[in-house]
Amino acid sequence: MWIHPLAGKPVPTSMLVNIPRLVAAYYTERPDVSVAAQAVIFGTSGHRGSSLTSSFNEWHLLAIAQAICDYRAEHGIHGPLYLGIDTHALSIPAQDSVLQVLVANGVTVLIAPDQEYTPTPAISLAILAFNHGRQSGFADGIVISPSHNPPEFGGLKYNTCQGDGADIRATNWIENKANEFLRLDLHGIKRVSIAQTRQTNFIHYYDFLGHYVDSLCEVLDINMLRHAALHIGVDPMGGAGVHYWERIAEQYALDLDIIDKQVDERFAFMTLDWDGKIRLDPASGYAMQRLIQRKADFDVAFGCDTDHDRHGIVTPECGLMPPNHFLVVAIDYLFQHRPAWNKHAGVGKNVVCTQLIDRVSTALNRDVYETPVGFKWFGGVLYQGALGFAGEESAGATLLRRDGSVWTTDKDGIVMGLLAAEILAATGISPGTHYQVLSDSFGHPDAGRVEGNADAQQRAILSTLHFSQLKKSEFGGEQVLRSTNEAQGNHQAINGLKVITENAWFVIRPSGTEDLYKIYAESFLGKPHLESLLKEVQSLVIHLIS
C-alpha cells in the first residue's frame, strides 16, 4: 500500500487549513442537490462533508435541523434535545444554524455552558438519564462532529431516545426530507436569527462534564485504579474531551498525564496520517506518533478522537494496539470481572471484527451478536442489557455499568481508555501482553484491508453480490464453509458478501460515502496467506466490476 512520505511526521504549515476561508464558505456556498456529492447523505454515522466542497454548508444544516424537527413531531418526540459539539472549526457555525431552527420550532435544547465541547458518550449518557423511567416526553440528541475526519470537515449525527445513533429508517427519513428542503431552496424551514436564539427561553445549560465524570465510578472500578497508582498518559488529540481529563484526574485522584491540552481548529500539533492528511484517528499509528514515541513514559496510555467515541491503546511493550486486539482483551477481562452482569449477556461485534472474538467468547460461554458495520446496530440490544459489551474494528466500543444496567448506547472512547488502565491495575498484566497470552491460546490472526475505485454502478453490483457470482468454492487453498449477505446476529443486510473458510474469512463491500470498494480479510495461517488471499479476492472483484 502506498504511504505518503510525510506520514507520521509533523504537519507542514503549508498543509494547514485556512479557517477564515473555511468558515466563510460555510455561509456563502450553496449546495446543488442534483449533485450527489452535495446532497445530504447519512452514512453509517450521520452527514459529513466540507464547506469547501459544498457538502457541509449552512443550507445543509438548516435543512437537516428542520427535517429532525419534523421527524420528532411525526414520531411524538416532545422532550428536550441534548446538543453537543466537538472542536472542528465548522462545529460552532453548525451549532448556530441548528439552534436557529430548533428554537423556531419550539424545541427545548440543552447545551453545555460557556461553549464547552461535548463528547459523544456524554450526549448518550444524558439522554438515557433523562428518559429513565419515563413513559412520555422523551429526549433525544444531536452530535455535531465529523468524528476523526480532517479539520476542513463538519458533521452531524442524530441520536435517538435510546441514546444511540439513529437507525437506517430514521436517517433515510431525515435525509430525504432535508434534500427536499434543499430542492425547494429552504422553503418551509422555520428559522429565527442567531440574536433571537440567545434571548429565548428554549435554550438551557446542562453540565455534561460534571454528570459524565460523576458517573464514571458506576462503570469502572475506580477504587482499584486509584490504589494501583498507575502513571497514565492521555492524548485528547485536541478533541471534545480535552477538559474532561483534568476533572477525571482531580476527582478520582488518578495520575493522568495529559500530554497536550491545546485546542487548535487547524490541528497543527498533529502528525500526518498514512495518506498525508490530518486525521484525528486514535487507531492510526501515523496519527498517534506523539503518544507512541512516549510509550515508555507510562504504565499505559491512550488517545481519543475528536468526539471521544473512539480509542487507541498504547502500551510500553507493543506500542499502539490494533483495535481488534484490545477488543479481545476487553471482552476476556470484563466477562470475568463483572459478577453482577447477567450470565446471558452477550458480546456484540460487526462483520469485519476479528474471529478471535468468537473463539474467546465461546470459551467464556457467551453468545456473539454480529451486526453490519455501524455502531447504531447495537443500540437497542445495549439498551435492553442483552449485550455486556459491543465493539467495532474501527476502535469504537462501550459496555454495561458494573451493576449490569445500561451505560451508553453509543461508543465511549473515554471509558475504553480507562478500562485499559483498570485491566492493568486488576491483573498486573498490560493489555498488550494480555493479548499475546490470548492469541497463544486461541490463534494468531493477521488482518488486512484493501480498497479500489468503484463508481456508483459498480458499487451497486457489489452491494448485492451473491456467493454464486464468485463461481469458486475455494479461497486461499481452503474450502468455503459458509457465505452470507446478512449479519448473523440481527439478520440485517451487510451491503456486501462475507465468505468464511476454516482458517480465514473475507468481506467484500462498497463504501457508503466514497467511490470505492473495500475488502476486509483475516487469516489464522500467517501474513503471507493473508496477503495471498487479499490479492486473490481483489483480482476477482476487479473482474466482476470491469
N, C-alpha and C positions, 0 to 999 in steps of 0.2 A: 504494500500500500504506500502511495506517495505521502511523504511527510514534508511539511513546509520547513525550509531551512532555519526559520526563526522560532519554530515550535519549542515551547518550554523556556523561551528567553523573554526578558522584559519587553514591554511594548514600546516601540519607537514612537516618538512624538508625532511623526507624520501619519501614523495609523490611528490616532485618536479621533473620535467622532466630534464634529463641530456642534456643540449643544445648542447655541442660538439658532443655527440653521435647522437643526432637527425639530426644535420646538416651533419655530416659525412655520415649517412645512406642515406640522400638525394642524395649524389653524388655516393655512392658505390653500393647501392642496385638496382637490375634490376627487373622490374615487369614482371611477367609471364601473358601475356594477355589471356591465356587459363583459368586462374583462375579468376572467375568473380569478386572477391573482389580486384583484382589487375589491372583490366581494367579501362579505362576511363569511368566514369559514370556521366552524367549530371543529377542530381536530380532536385528538384524544384528550386534550386538556384546554379547551377554550379557544378563543380567537386570538391570533398573534400576527404581528406584522410590523412594518416600519413606516413612519410618516414620509420618509424619503422615497419610498416606492408606492405611495398612495394606498398602502394596505393597512395602516393603523392611523387614522386621522379623526378629527373632531366629528365628522359626519358618521363615521363608523360607531363611535362611542354613543352619540346621541341616539342613533337607530337601535343599537343593541340595548341601551338602557330602557327605551320605550318598549321594545319587544319584551324585556323582562317584566316591566310593569304590567303589560297586557297578559303575559303568561301568569303572573301572580293573581291577577283579577279573575282570569278564567278558571284557575285551579284553587280558588278560595284561600289564598295565602294572604293574610291580613296583618300578620305580626310585623315586628321591626326587621330591618335588613342590616346585617353587620357588614361593613365595608372596610377593606384594608388595602394598603398599597405597599409596594416594595421600593427599592432605591433606583430603579431605572429612571432616566430623565423624563420619559413620557408619562410616568405614573401619576404625577401631580396634575398635569393638564387633563389627563384622562379622568381623574377623580373629580375635578371641577365640572367636566362635561356631564358625567354620570349624575352628580348631585343636582345639577340644574334640572334634569329630567325627573329624578326621583322625587324631589321636593314639589315640582309642578304637579305630579300625580298623587301627592298627599301621602307618600311613603315615609314612615318614621325611620331614620337612618342613624346607626350608631357607628361613630368613627373614633379613632384614637385621639387623645388631646395633643395639642402642640404639633400637629402634622407628624406625629410619631409613625414610624413604619410598623407594619403588622405582618408577622409570618403567617403563612397558610394554616399551619396547625392551630394557631391561636384563634383564627376565624372559626374553624371547625369546632373547637372546644367551646367557644362562646355560643354558637348555635345550639349545640347539644345541651349545654347547661340551661339555656333559656327554655328550650322545648321540653325538658324533662318533666314528666307527669302531666303535661298539658293535653287537653282534648280539642283545643281550638286556638286560634290566634298564633299560629306557628311562625317562627322566624326563619329566615334564610340568609344568604350572603353573597357578596361579590368580592373576589380577589383580583386586584389589578396588578398583574405581574406577567411577564413573558417567561417566567422561570429562569433557566440558565442561559437563555439566548443572549446574543451580543448587545452592547449598550444602545445601539440605534433601534432596538426593538421595543415594542409595547405589547401588552397582553391583557386579556380579561377572561376570567373564569366564573361561572355561576355555580354556587353551592346550594344544594337543596336543603329542605327542612331536616334531613338526616345528617347534615354537616359535610356531605361528600360532594364531589364533582357531579354535575347533572348527567343523567344517562342520555343515550342517543335520542330517545323520544323527545326529551325536553330540549336538547341542544338543536335538534332538527327544527323544532317548532320555533325556537328563538331565532335561529339562523335564517329561516325562511321569512319570518316576519320582519327582521331587521333589513334584509335585502329588498323586501317590498317597500319599506320606508325610503331606502336609498333610490329605488327606481322612481318614487314619487317626489323626489327632491325634498324629502323630510316632511312632506305634507302629512298631517295627522299626529305629529310629535308635539307633546306638551313640554314647555320649557320656560323657566324663569331665568333672570340674569344671575350672574355669579354674586353680585352685591345682594340680591334678594335671598340667596341661599344662606348668607351669613346673618341675616336678620330674622330667619324663620324659626318657628318652634318645632320643626320637623327633624332638625339635626341635634343629636345629643352625643355626649362624650362617654366613652366606655374604656375602662382601664384593662385593655387586652393584656398588657405586660404583667400587671400585678396578678390578675386572675390566673394567667397561664403559669407563672412561676410558683404561685402559692399551691397549685395543684400537682406540681411535678412529683412530690413525695407520695402521691397516690398511684403513680405508675412505675416509679423506680425505687429501689432500696437505697434511699439517700443516706440513711444512717450508716450502712455498711460502706458506702462510697466515702463518706466523710472520715470514718475511722481508719480507712485504708491509707489516707494521706497521700494519695497519688498526685504526681505532678502532671497535669493535663494541659495539652496545647489545643487551642481553638483558633481556627481561621474563619471568621464570619464572611469572608470574601466580599466585604462591603455591602452585605445584604440586609434584609429586613430585620434579622435578629441581632443586629450589631449592638444594640443597647440591652438586649435580654441577658447576654452572657455575664455582664458585670453584676447585674442583680442576682443572677443564679449563684455566682461565686460568693457574693456577700451574704445572701440569705441562708445559704446552706453550708457556709464555711468550707468551700472547696478551693483547692489550689489550682485555679484555672488561669493559665497564661494566655491572654487574648493577644495574638501576635500582631494584629493591626485593627485599630478601631475606626479608621477613617472611612468616610462615605464620600465617594467621588463618582459623579454620574458618568464620567468618561471611563472609569475603572482603569486608570492609568497605572495603578500599582500591580496589576495582574501580569502573569506570564501568558504568552500566546498559546492557543490550543493547537492541535495537530495540523490544522489547515491554515494557520496563520491568522485566525480570528480571535478576538477576545470573547471567551465563552466562560461563564461562571459555573463550570461543571465540576463538582467535587469528586466525580468518578474518573476524571481525566488526569493521568499522570503529568501531562503537559501543563494544564491549568493549575494543578496543585503543587507546583515545584517549590513555592515558598515554604510550604509546610513540610514537604518531603525532605528538603535539604536540612531541616532541623529535627528530623525524626529521632535522633539520638538524644535530644534535649528533654524528651518527655517519656513518661511511662506509657502513655498512649495519647494520641492526638486525633483530631477530626476537623473537617470543614463542612460547611453547608452552602447550598446555592443561594441565589438572590432572594427567593421567598422562603428559604429554610425548610423546604419539604423534602430535600434530598440530602444525602450524607456521603462522606468519604472518610474511611477509617485508615489512619496511618499508625503503624507500629514500628518499634526500633529494629526488629529483626527482618521485616519484609517490606517496609515502606508502605505505599498505598495498596490496600487490599482490593482486589477486584470485587465489585458489588455482590456477585453471586457467592463469593467466598464468605463474606460477612453474613449474608442471609442464612447460610447453612449453620454458621456458628451461633447466630442469634436463636434460631429455631431449636438447636440442640440444647442450648443453655436454658431458654425460657420454659420449655415444657418439662424441665427437671427442677426448676426453681420458682415455680408459681403454683404452690399446692392448692390455692383457693380456686384456680381455674377449673371450669367444667371438664371432666375427664373425656367428654366427647368433642370439645372444641378442636377444630381442625386447623390446617395450615393452608394459607392462600398463596398462590403463585400464578404467574401468567405463562403463556405457552412457550415463551423463549427463556424462561428461567432454567437453571441447571437441573438435570435429572438427579443430581446428588441430593437435592431437597426431598425427592420422593424416597430415596433409599434411607435417608436419616429419619424421615417421618414414619416410615414403615417400622423401623427399629423402635421408635417411640410409641408405636401403636396409635398413631394419629392419621386421620384421613387427610388427603390432599385435595384441595378445591382449586382446579385450574380454570383460568379465565382467558379471554382475549387480552391483547395489550391495552393498557389503560386502567389506572387505579380506580376509576369510577365503578368498575365491575365488582369491587369488594365492599362498597359502602353499605349496602343493605345487610349483608351477612355479618359484617363487623358490628353494625348497629344492633343486630339481634344477639350478639355474643357467640355466634356459631363458629367464628374463627378466633383463635387466640392470637394469631399473627398473620399478617399479609404483607407480601413484598414483591417488588419488581426488579428485574435485572438492571434497570437504569438507576438503581440506588434510591428507590423510594420504598418506605415501609412504615407500618405502625403496628401497635399491639394493644391488648386489653390492659386495663388497670390491674393492679395486684390482686384486687378482690374479684376479678373476673368480669367486671362491668366495662362498658364501652369507654374508651379514652377519646380518640379522634377517629373519624371515618375517612379522613384524608391523610396523606403522607406526613410524617413528622421527622424531619432531619435532626432536630434538637434532641429529642428523646433517643433516637438511634445512636447519636454520638455519645451521649451519656451512658447508654446501655453498654457500649463497648468498654467504658471505664468500669461499670458495675461488674461486667463479666470478669475483668482482670482482678477487681477487688474481691470478688466472691470465690474465685477458683485459684488465684495466684498464677494463672496461665494467660498469656497475651492472646488476644483474638487471632493473631497471625499463626502462632504456634498451635492454638486450638484447632484451626482449620487443617493444619498439617496432620494432626492426630486423627481427625475425622476422615480425611482423604486416604490416609494409610489403611483405614478400616473399610471404607466404602468405595474406594476407587479414586483415581486421579484424572478428573476430566480436563480436557482442553477445549476452550470455546473460542469462536471467532465469528466475524460478520463481514460480508462483502456487499457492495451495492453497485448499481449501474444505472444508466439513464433509461427512462421509460416514459413515453408520452401518455396522455390520458387514455388513448385507446389500448395501449399495451398494458397499462396498469389495470384497466378493466378486465383484460384477459386473465391476468394473474390473480385478481381478487376472487374470481370464480373458478380457479384452476382445480381440476379433479385429478386424483391419482392416475386414473386410466389414461389421461392425456400424456403422462410421462413415458408410457409404453416400456417400462422397466420394472423388474421385480427385485432387483438387487442394486444396492448402492454401497460404495466403499468396501466391496467384497463381501457384504453380508446381505442375507435375505431380508426383505421388508416384513416386519411383524405386524405393523399397523399403520394406517394413514387416516387422516381426518381433516375435515374442513371446519370443525367446530371444537370449542374447548370442552374438555371432559367434565368440568365442574358445573358450569351453568348452561352448557349446550348452546352457547351463542356462537355465531359465525366468527371465525378468526380473520376473515378477509384475506384468505390465502390457504395454504396447504401445509400440514405438518406430516412428516414421514419419520417412522421410528424403526430402527433395527436393534439387534441385541445390544450393541455397544455404542450406538450413536443415534443422533436424530438431526433433522434439519427442518427449517421453516422457510417457505417462500411467501413473501407478501409485498404488495406495493406500498409505497409511502402514502400516508394520508394527506400530506401537506406539500410534497415536492414531487417533481417529475423524476422519480427514482423507484427502483425495485430494491428490496433488501433480502438477503439470505442469511439466516442465523443457523449456526450448527454447533454441535458439541460431540466430542468423541472421547471415549474412555480407553482408546487404543494408542494414544500418543499424538503429539503435534503433527508429525508427518502424515498420519492418517487423516487428521482434521483438515489439513491443507489440501490433501488429495480429494477429500470429499467435497470441500467447498468449490474446488476447481471443476469437479465433475458436475455438480449441480448447477453452477453458473453457466457452464457450456450448454447444458440442457435448456436453461431459462432463455439464454440468448437465441437459441434455435426456435423456441416456442413463440417468441415475440417478434422475430425478424420476418 
